[in-house]
Amino acid sequence: MLSATTNTAALTAQRFLDQSSSMASSSIAKMSSGSRIVKASDDASSLAIGNKLRADISALQQATRNASQGASLLQVTNGAIDRIGDILTRLKTLSTQVVNGSLSTPERQFAQQEFTELVTQIDQISSQTRWNSVSMLNGGDKTLASTNTLGSDVSAGVSGARGSATPGGYFNPTTASNVFNTFTGTVDGQAKSVTVVQNGSANQFKINIEIGNQTFEGYASYSQASGGSITMTSTTNSHNTFRIVNNAAALGTSAATLESDLESALSLDTTTSPPASFQSKALTNANAAALLEAGATTLGSVITATGAAVDGIYNLTSRHDTATGTTTFRVQHEDGSVYQATLPNASTATGQQTIVFSNGTELKLAEAQAQATATTNLEGVRFEVTRGSATTMDFQVGVKATDTITISFVAMTSQSLGLDVLNIETQAGGTTASAAVSDAINKVNIAQAQLGSIQSRMEYVQSNLSTIIENLSAAKGIFLDVDMAREMTEFTKQQTLMQAGVAMLAQANQMPQSLLRLIQGG
């Protein structure tokens, strides 16, 4: 039907032309972007999957770089361990060399000088081997913790002791200090056990008291009068002591009675109160406090510890020699080890003075503090060195946060290798050193094998990640990448339809002209 107001054919031609134009425009967008999906409505499901694959590929590419950096770090560490191995080879030669009867003492001393310098170099290598400021071969960072406030005197508390004596007993702990006093060194922990035995025919008791992780040993005479004392000394560190005071009667001849009374005083025979708990602090005084760190309550800015420092509690003292003008500093570890260092010309010291002990502890004194050591001695300042967590590094080598490889580095210090106390100035010392160096070489070989195996693993990780990235990229392409040939064919088709649509729309627009001629003819 011909209509003057509605050209149905033209509308139909226009609709198909719009469709062809839209499809052609879509093909142009896809081919120009290279993506099969230029808007979510093109394929919402494939877009979600493709975006997930894209994120995974990006993470895996970074994981590959992580693995590469880990391999590089291991290479740096292995290089340092190689040099330590070279030094150990020379130390083995020196320790073997001195076990030679034809050598004199001075010649062995020359060998000892080289031996000492090489051991020092091992510590330097272990402390200087770093990656991004993190040391790998010092066995974990050390931290310093003060266990006493400066200026505090001895403070020994005993909790849980009975308030009255056992009938017939020798100890009357009305207060703790009446029985347990005069603490020195480190006496910390809870009383665990008491043992008293007769010490042969010497008319003595032998007393053992276990406190914390230490056992204290002391001796008392049968005839000890009231008010007498028994000195208890740690079996692991003779500088850790305290006294037991007899406040009642003279000691008798029964070890069992004496043991029972001590158990009572320490509350080891009852469940109504906890066993005695001992805490002691190092001897300090106001002068020493002001000398070491004026106005401070911690030791952290004065005493530092390196990776070579042995963990544990230390007591620091100093003594000045007026004849030489030298101040000698002494740190004693709770295991009994003693380390000394000197400050020459203390009274005329200028600037900050750093006193370095062979165990890795350092004391940093300002000029005034250093000069003050010429007139005031330090008395038993106590501090504690604790090891940080072992030097470990995590590397994520996958998409998930749990896809990690952890690298742990063993300590390669002279102390951890057992080299810090060796002396080859005698044949016996050379024999001991030779065995110790052999053990150290074995430790180094084990460490290299462990790090080498992880390095090999890192290389395989990189290879595997490259393969995964390749395959995931191919999978992502299936979901997101446009098929250029197919899309070009589609574009050509739509372009042809557009041309046909334009032509047909023009023809449809001519149809109302026929109606006009019909009207004119009538």
C-alpha positions as CSV (number, residue, x, y, z in Angstrom):
1,M,0.0,0.0,0.0
2,L,1.3,3.4,-1.0
3,S,1.0,6.0,1.8
4,A,1.9,9.7,1.8
5,T,2.6,9.7,5.5
6,T,4.4,6.3,6.2
7,N,7.2,5.0,4.1
8,T,7.5,1.5,5.5
9,A,10.2,0.4,3.0
10,A,12.3,3.4,3.8
11,L,12.0,2.7,7.6
12,T,13.0,-1.0,7.0
13,A,16.0,0.0,4.9
14,Q,17.0,2.5,7.6
15,R,16.8,-0.1,10.3
16,F,19.0,-2.6,8.5
17,L,21.4,0.2,7.6
18,D,21.7,1.2,11.3
19,Q,22.4,-2.5,12.2
20,S,25.1,-2.8,9.5
21,S,26.6,0.5,10.6
22,S,26.7,-0.5,14.2
23,M,28.3,-3.9,13.4
24,A,30.9,-2.3,11.2
25,S,31.7,0.2,13.9
26,S,32.1,-2.7,16.4
27,S,34.5,-4.5,14.1
28,I,36.6,-1.3,13.6
29,A,36.8,-0.9,17.4
30,K,37.8,-4.6,17.9
31,M,40.5,-4.5,15.2
32,S,41.9,-1.2,16.3
33,S,42.1,-2.3,19.9
34,G,43.1,-5.9,19.3
35,S,40.5,-7.0,21.8
36,R,37.6,-9.2,21.1
37,I,35.7,-7.5,23.9
38,V,35.5,-3.7,23.8
39,K,32.5,-3.4,26.2
40,A,31.2,-5.8,28.8
41,S,28.1,-6.6,26.8
42,D,30.3,-8.2,24.1
43,D,31.0,-11.2,26.3
44,A,30.7,-10.6,30.0
45,S,31.7,-14.1,31.1
46,S,34.8,-14.1,28.9
47,L,35.8,-10.6,30.1
48,A,35.7,-11.8,33.8
49,I,37.8,-14.8,33.0
50,G,40.2,-12.9,30.9
51,N,40.7,-10.2,33.5
52,K,41.5,-12.8,36.1
53,L,44.1,-14.4,33.8
54,R,45.6,-11.0,33.1
55,A,46.0,-10.3,36.9
56,D,47.6,-13.8,37.4
57,I,50.0,-13.2,34.5
58,S,51.1,-9.9,36.0
59,A,51.6,-11.5,39.4
60,L,53.6,-14.3,37.9
61,Q,55.8,-11.9,36.0
62,Q,56.7,-10.2,39.3
63,A,57.2,-13.6,40.9
64,T,59.7,-14.4,38.1
65,R,61.6,-11.2,39.1
66,N,61.4,-12.2,42.7
67,A,63.0,-15.6,42.0
68,S,65.6,-13.9,39.9
69,Q,66.5,-11.5,42.7
70,G,66.5,-14.5,45.2
71,A,69.0,-16.3,42.9
72,S,71.2,-13.1,42.8
73,L,71.1,-12.8,46.6
74,L,72.1,-16.4,46.9
75,Q,75.0,-15.8,44.5
76,V,76.2,-12.9,46.6
77,T,76.0,-15.1,49.8
78,N,77.8,-18.0,48.1
79,G,80.5,-15.7,47.0
80,A,81.1,-14.6,50.6
81,I,81.1,-18.2,51.9
82,D,83.6,-19.1,49.2
83,R,86.0,-16.5,50.6
84,I,85.4,-17.8,54.1
85,G,86.2,-21.3,52.8
86,D,89.5,-19.9,51.4
87,I,90.4,-18.5,54.7
88,L,89.6,-21.7,56.5
89,T,91.9,-23.5,54.1
90,R,94.7,-21.2,55.2
91,L,93.8,-21.6,58.8
92,K,94.0,-25.4,58.4
93,T,97.5,-24.9,56.9
94,L,98.6,-22.7,59.8
95,S,97.3,-25.1,62.5
96,T,99.0,-28.0,60.8
97,Q,102.2,-26.0,60.4
98,V,102.7,-25.3,64.1
99,V,102.5,-29.0,65.0
100,N,106.1,-29.3,64.0
101,G,108.8,-29.9,66.6
102,S,111.4,-27.9,64.7
103,L,109.5,-24.7,65.2
104,S,110.4,-22.3,68.1
105,T,107.9,-20.4,70.2
106,P,108.4,-17.1,68.3
107,E,107.7,-18.8,65.0
108,R,104.5,-20.2,66.3
109,Q,103.6,-16.7,67.6
110,F,104.1,-15.4,64.0
111,A,101.6,-18.0,62.8
112,Q,99.2,-17.1,65.6
113,Q,99.3,-13.4,64.5
114,E,98.2,-14.4,61.0
115,F,95.7,-16.9,62.4
116,T,94.1,-14.1,64.5
117,E,93.9,-11.7,61.7
118,L,92.3,-14.2,59.4
119,V,89.7,-15.1,62.1
120,T,88.9,-11.4,62.4
121,Q,88.5,-11.2,58.6
122,I,85.9,-14.0,58.8
123,D,83.8,-11.9,61.2
124,Q,84.2,-8.9,58.9
125,I,83.0,-10.9,55.9
126,S,80.0,-12.2,57.8
127,S,79.0,-8.7,59.0
128,Q,79.6,-7.0,55.6
129,T,77.7,-9.5,53.5
130,R,74.4,-7.6,53.2
131,W,71.5,-7.3,50.7
132,N,69.5,-4.1,51.0
133,S,71.1,-3.4,54.4
134,V,70.2,-6.9,55.8
135,S,73.1,-9.0,56.9
136,M,72.8,-12.6,55.9
137,L,75.7,-14.4,57.6
138,N,75.7,-13.0,61.2
139,G,73.1,-15.5,62.4
140,G,70.4,-12.9,63.1
141,D,70.4,-9.4,64.4
142,K,71.3,-8.8,68.0
143,T,69.3,-6.6,70.3
144,L,70.2,-5.1,73.7
145,A,67.9,-5.2,76.6
146,S,68.7,-3.6,79.9
147,T,67.7,-5.8,82.9
148,N,68.3,-3.1,85.5
149,T,67.8,0.6,85.8
150,L,70.9,2.5,86.4
151,G,71.5,3.6,89.9
152,S,69.7,0.6,91.5
153,D,71.4,-1.4,94.2
154,V,71.1,-5.1,94.8
155,S,67.5,-6.1,94.9
156,A,66.7,-9.6,95.9
157,G,63.2,-10.6,96.5
158,V,62.1,-14.0,97.9
159,S,58.3,-14.6,97.7
160,G,56.5,-17.6,99.0
161,A,58.8,-18.2,102.0
162,R,57.1,-19.2,105.2
163,G,56.4,-16.5,107.8
164,S,57.4,-18.6,110.7
165,A,60.0,-21.3,111.3
166,T,59.3,-25.0,111.3
167,P,59.4,-26.2,114.9
168,G,63.0,-27.1,115.7
169,G,64.2,-25.5,112.5
170,Y,67.3,-23.5,111.9
171,F,65.8,-20.8,109.6
172,N,63.3,-18.2,110.6
173,P,62.3,-16.3,107.5
174,T,60.2,-13.6,109.1
175,T,61.3,-11.6,106.0
176,A,63.2,-12.8,103.0
177,S,66.4,-10.9,103.8
178,N,66.7,-12.6,107.2
179,V,67.6,-15.9,105.4
180,F,68.5,-15.2,101.8
181,N,70.7,-12.2,101.2
182,T,74.0,-10.8,99.8
183,F,73.2,-11.7,96.2
184,T,75.9,-11.2,93.5
185,G,75.8,-11.8,89.8
186,T,72.7,-13.3,88.3
187,V,70.3,-15.1,90.6
188,D,67.0,-15.4,88.9
189,G,64.2,-17.9,89.0
190,Q,62.0,-20.0,91.2
191,A,63.4,-22.5,93.8
192,K,62.8,-26.0,92.5
193,S,64.6,-28.5,94.8
194,V,66.8,-28.8,97.9
195,T,69.3,-31.6,98.6
196,V,71.4,-31.9,101.8
197,V,73.9,-34.7,102.4
198,Q,76.6,-35.3,104.9
199,N,79.9,-34.5,103.3
200,G,82.0,-37.6,104.3
201,S,83.7,-37.4,107.6
202,A,84.5,-33.7,107.4
203,N,81.7,-32.8,109.8
204,Q,80.0,-30.8,107.0
205,F,76.7,-30.6,105.1
206,K,76.7,-30.3,101.4
207,I,73.7,-28.3,100.2
208,N,72.4,-28.1,96.7
209,I,69.5,-25.7,95.8
210,E,68.2,-25.5,92.2
211,I,66.9,-22.1,91.3
212,G,65.7,-21.4,87.8
213,N,68.3,-23.0,85.4
214,Q,71.1,-22.9,87.9
215,T,72.2,-25.2,90.7
216,F,73.8,-23.5,93.7
217,E,76.2,-25.5,95.9
218,G,77.3,-24.7,99.5
219,Y,78.9,-26.2,102.6
220,A,78.0,-25.8,106.3
221,S,79.6,-27.1,109.5
222,Y,77.6,-29.1,112.0
223,S,78.7,-26.7,114.7
224,Q,77.7,-23.5,112.8
225,A,76.3,-21.1,115.4
226,S,73.1,-19.1,115.1
227,G,73.6,-16.1,112.9
228,G,76.2,-17.9,110.8
229,S,75.9,-18.0,107.0
230,I,76.3,-20.5,104.2
231,T,77.6,-19.2,100.8
232,M,75.8,-20.7,97.9
233,T,77.7,-20.6,94.6
234,S,76.4,-21.4,91.1
235,T,77.9,-24.5,89.6
236,T,77.9,-22.9,86.2
237,N,79.1,-19.4,87.1
238,S,81.1,-18.9,90.3
239,H,80.3,-15.2,90.2
240,N,76.6,-15.9,90.9
241,T,76.2,-16.3,94.6
242,F,73.9,-15.6,97.6
243,R,74.0,-16.4,101.3
244,I,71.7,-18.4,103.6
245,V,71.7,-17.0,107.2
246,N,71.0,-19.3,110.1
247,N,68.7,-17.3,112.4
248,A,67.8,-20.0,114.9
249,A,70.1,-22.5,116.6
250,A,73.4,-24.1,115.8
251,L,73.1,-26.7,113.0
252,G,72.8,-30.3,114.2
253,T,74.0,-33.5,112.7
254,S,70.8,-34.5,110.8
255,A,71.0,-33.8,107.0
256,A,67.3,-34.8,106.7
257,T,66.2,-32.2,109.3
258,L,68.3,-29.5,107.7
259,E,66.9,-30.4,104.3
260,S,63.4,-30.3,105.6
261,D,63.8,-26.9,107.2
262,L,65.3,-25.4,104.0
263,E,62.4,-26.9,102.0
264,S,60.0,-25.2,104.5
265,A,61.8,-21.9,104.2
266,L,61.6,-22.1,100.4
267,S,57.9,-23.3,100.6
268,L,58.8,-26.6,98.8
269,D,56.9,-28.7,101.3
270,T,53.5,-27.1,101.0
271,T,50.9,-26.3,98.3
272,T,49.5,-23.3,100.1
273,S,52.0,-20.9,98.8
274,P,54.3,-20.8,95.7
275,P,58.0,-21.7,96.0
276,A,60.4,-18.9,96.7
277,S,61.2,-16.8,93.7
278,F,64.6,-15.0,93.5
279,Q,65.4,-11.9,91.5
280,S,68.7,-10.1,91.7
281,K,70.1,-7.1,90.0
282,A,73.7,-6.1,89.4
283,L,75.4,-3.8,91.8
284,T,75.3,-0.3,90.6
285,N,75.6,3.1,92.3
286,A,74.6,6.7,91.6
287,N,78.2,7.6,90.5
288,A,78.4,4.7,88.0
289,A,74.9,5.6,86.7
290,A,75.9,9.2,86.0
291,L,79.2,8.1,84.5
292,L,77.8,5.6,82.1
293,E,74.7,7.5,80.9
294,A,73.6,10.6,82.8
295,G,69.9,10.8,83.5
296,A,69.1,7.6,81.5
297,T,67.3,4.5,82.6
298,T,68.4,2.2,79.8
299,L,71.7,1.2,78.4
300,G,70.7,1.1,74.7
301,S,72.5,4.3,73.6
302,V,75.7,3.3,75.4
303,I,76.1,-0.4,74.9
304,T,75.6,-2.1,71.6
305,A,76.0,-5.7,70.4
306,T,76.9,-6.9,67.0
307,G,76.1,-10.3,65.3
308,A,79.2,-11.8,67.0
309,A,77.9,-11.1,70.5
310,V,77.0,-14.1,72.6
311,D,73.4,-14.1,73.8
312,G,72.8,-13.8,77.5
313,I,73.3,-11.6,80.6
314,Y,76.4,-9.6,81.1
315,N,77.9,-7.7,84.0
316,L,80.1,-4.7,83.2
317,T,82.8,-3.3,85.5
318,S,85.8,-0.9,85.0
319,R,89.0,-0.2,86.9
320,H,91.4,2.6,86.4
321,D,95.2,2.2,86.8
322,T,96.6,5.6,88.0
323,A,100.1,4.5,87.2
324,T,99.4,4.0,83.4
325,G,96.4,6.2,83.1
326,T,94.5,3.3,81.5
327,T,91.0,2.2,82.3
328,T,90.3,-1.5,81.9
329,F,86.7,-2.5,81.1
330,R,85.4,-6.0,81.8
331,V,82.3,-7.8,80.7
332,Q,81.4,-11.1,82.1
333,H,78.9,-13.4,80.5
334,E,76.6,-15.5,82.6
335,D,78.4,-18.6,81.5
336,G,81.6,-17.3,83.1
337,S,83.3,-16.0,80.0
338,V,85.2,-12.8,80.6
339,Y,86.1,-10.2,77.9
340,Q,88.3,-7.2,78.5
341,A,89.2,-4.0,76.6
342,T,91.2,-0.9,77.6
343,L,90.9,2.8,77.2
344,P,94.4,4.4,77.2
345,N,94.8,7.9,78.6
346,A,91.3,7.9,79.9
347,S,91.7,11.2,81.8
348,T,92.7,13.1,78.6
349,A,90.3,11.3,76.2
350,T,88.8,13.6,73.5
351,G,85.6,13.0,71.6
352,Q,83.5,9.9,71.8
353,Q,85.4,6.8,72.8
354,T,84.4,3.4,71.5
355,I,85.5,0.4,73.5
356,V,85.3,-2.8,71.5
357,F,85.2,-6.2,73.2
358,S,86.2,-9.4,71.3
359,N,82.8,-10.9,71.7
360,G,81.1,-8.2,69.6
361,T,79.9,-5.9,72.4
362,E,80.7,-2.2,72.2
363,L,80.7,0.5,74.8
364,K,80.3,4.1,73.5
365,L,81.4,6.8,76.0
366,A,81.2,10.5,75.4
367,E,84.3,12.5,76.1
368,A,83.2,13.5,79.6
369,Q,82.2,10.0,80.5
370,A,85.5,8.6,79.2
371,Q,87.4,11.0,81.3
372,A,85.3,10.3,84.4
373,T,86.5,6.6,84.3
374,A,89.8,7.9,85.6
375,T,88.2,8.8,88.9
376,T,85.0,6.6,89.1
377,N,84.8,2.9,88.6
378,L,81.8,1.2,87.1
379,E,80.3,-1.4,89.4
380,G,78.5,-4.4,88.0
381,V,76.3,-2.6,85.4
382,R,74.1,-5.4,84.1
383,F,72.7,-5.8,80.6
384,E,71.3,-8.5,78.4
385,V,72.0,-9.4,74.7
386,T,69.2,-11.3,72.9
387,R,69.3,-12.7,69.5
388,G,66.8,-11.6,67.0
389,S,65.1,-14.1,64.7
390,A,67.3,-16.0,62.4
391,T,68.2,-14.2,59.2
392,T,65.5,-15.5,56.8
393,M,63.9,-14.1,53.7
394,D,60.7,-15.0,52.0
395,F,60.2,-14.8,48.3
396,Q,56.7,-15.2,46.7
397,V,57.1,-17.2,43.6
398,G,53.5,-17.8,42.6
399,V,50.1,-16.2,42.4
400,K,49.0,-17.0,46.0
401,A,50.5,-15.4,49.1
402,T,51.4,-18.9,50.3
403,D,53.5,-19.7,47.2
404,T,56.7,-18.8,48.8
405,I,60.3,-20.0,49.2
406,T,62.0,-19.2,52.4
407,I,65.8,-18.8,52.5
408,S,67.5,-19.3,55.9
409,F,71.1,-18.2,56.3
410,V,73.3,-19.9,58.9
411,A,75.8,-17.8,60.9
412,M,79.3,-17.8,59.5
413,T,81.0,-15.8,62.3
414,S,84.2,-17.0,64.0
415,Q,82.1,-17.8,67.1
416,S,79.5,-19.9,65.3
417,L,82.4,-21.7,63.5
418,G,84.2,-22.4,66.8
419,L,87.3,-20.3,65.9
420,D,87.1,-17.4,68.3
421,V,89.0,-19.0,71.2
422,L,91.7,-20.9,69.3
423,N,95.4,-20.4,69.9
424,I,98.2,-22.1,67.9
425,E,101.2,-20.8,69.8
426,T,101.8,-24.4,71.1
427,Q,101.7,-27.8,69.4
428,A,98.8,-28.8,71.6
429,G,96.9,-25.7,70.5
430,G,97.7,-26.4,66.9
431,T,96.3,-29.9,67.2
432,T,93.1,-28.5,68.8
433,A,92.8,-25.8,66.2
434,S,93.3,-28.2,63.3
435,A,90.3,-30.3,64.5
436,A,88.2,-27.1,65.1
437,V,89.1,-25.8,61.6
438,S,88.1,-29.1,60.1
439,D,84.7,-28.9,61.8
440,A,84.4,-25.3,60.5
441,I,85.1,-26.4,57.0
442,N,82.5,-29.0,57.3
443,K,79.9,-26.4,58.5
444,V,80.8,-24.2,55.5
445,N,80.4,-27.1,53.1
446,I,77.0,-27.9,54.5
447,A,75.9,-24.3,54.3
448,Q,77.1,-24.0,50.7
449,A,75.2,-27.2,49.8
450,Q,72.0,-25.9,51.4
451,L,72.2,-22.5,49.6
452,G,73.3,-24.2,46.4
453,S,70.3,-26.4,46.4
454,I,68.0,-23.5,47.0
455,Q,69.7,-21.6,44.2
456,S,69.1,-24.5,41.9
457,R,65.5,-24.5,42.9
458,M,65.2,-20.8,42.2
459,E,66.4,-21.5,38.6
460,Y,63.8,-24.2,38.1
461,V,61.2,-21.8,39.6
462,Q,62.1,-19.2,37.0
463,S,61.9,-21.7,34.2
464,N,58.5,-23.1,35.4
465,L,57.1,-19.6,35.8
466,S,58.1,-18.7,32.2
467,T,56.2,-21.8,31.0
468,I,53.1,-21.0,33.0
469,I,53.1,-17.3,31.8
470,E,53.4,-18.5,28.2
471,N,50.4,-20.9,28.6
472,L,48.3,-18.5,30.6
473,S,48.9,-15.8,28.0
474,A,47.7,-18.1,25.3
475,A,44.6,-18.9,27.3
476,K,44.0,-15.2,27.9
477,G,44.3,-14.6,24.2
478,I,41.5,-17.1,23.5
479,F,39.1,-15.2,25.7
480,L,40.1,-11.6,25.0
481,D,42.1,-11.3,21.7
482,V,40.3,-10.5,18.4
483,D,40.7,-12.9,15.4
484,M,41.8,-10.2,12.9
485,A,41.1,-12.3,9.8
486,R,37.6,-13.3,11.0
487,E,36.8,-9.8,12.1
488,M,38.0,-8.3,8.8
489,T,35.7,-10.7,7.0
490,E,32.9,-9.6,9.2
491,F,33.7,-5.9,8.7
492,T,33.8,-6.4,4.9
493,K,30.4,-8.1,5.1
494,Q,28.9,-5.3,7.2
495,Q,30.5,-2.6,4.9
496,T,28.8,-4.3,1.9
497,L,25.5,-4.4,3.7
498,M,25.9,-0.7,4.6
499,Q,26.4,0.1,0.9
500,A,23.4,-1.9,-0.1
501,G,21.4,-0.4,2.7
502,V,22.2,3.1,1.5
503,A,21.2,2.2,-2.1
504,M,17.9,0.6,-1.0
505,L,17.1,3.5,1.3
506,A,17.6,5.9,-1.6
507,Q,15.2,3.7,-3.7
508,A,12.7,3.6,-0.9
509,N,12.7,7.3,-0.6
510,Q,11.7,7.5,-4.3
511,M,8.5,5.5,-3.8
512,P,6.4,8.5,-2.6
513,Q,7.2,10.3,-5.8
514,S,5.1,7.6,-7.6
515,L,2.1,8.6,-5.5
516,L,2.6,12.2,-6.4
517,R,2.5,11.4,-10.1
518,L,-0.7,9.4,-9.6
519,I,-2.3,12.4,-8.0
520,Q,-1.2,14.8,-10.8
521,G,-2.5,12.4,-13.5
522,G,-6.0,12.4,-12.0
